[in-house]
Amino acid sequence: APTPQSAGAIRARYWARIKNPRSLPDLLSCKIDLRKLAGGLVKAARKEAPSSLATQLANALSVISIPTDMLIAAKDTTGLAFADAWNASLFAQVHINEKVRMSSFDTASHSFADMSSRNWLYEHVAGCLAQQSSLD
């Protein structure tokens, strides 16, 4: 069975729709199913406990001493779920660790498959490698 979207991913999708001025005519013309909208809002409002993976990652990143760059696809459901966890108190200690950086690219491609995403990924990886070689 497919894994259900996280509440954070659902919230991000709904926020994007709310900010889109074209959504209002769709709502007023009943192109948006109000039952699905209500169900989505209920799912978006639920508070999720952090997963064990998120907890382990937060614990590891809070004490890591080597430069660590996380590259996130900002519109991908996994990226949205991670961004939601990243912004929660669970990662507060990671945010003060100067060795950890997170960058995101405005794509839904989890694998950075399209040309602009791939170029962004390559640039970041090349930058990380150049930084590492300058430290050696």
Number of C-alpha atoms within 10 A of each C-alpha: 3 4 5 9 14 20 21 24 22 21 20 20 16 16 11 11 13 12 10 10 9 10 15 15 11 12 13 9 9 10 11 14 10 11 9 10 13 11 11 16 15 12 17 20 13 12 10 12 9 12 10 9 9 16 15 11 14 20 15 12 19 18 13 14 12 11 13 15 14 10 17 24 23 21 19 19 21 18 22 24 20 19 19 16 20 17 11 11 11 16 18 13 13 21 18 10 16 13 16 18 13 12 11 15 18 12 18 19 18 15 13 20 13 11 9 13 19 14 13 15 20 13 12 16 14 12 12 15 12 11 12 12 9 8 7 5
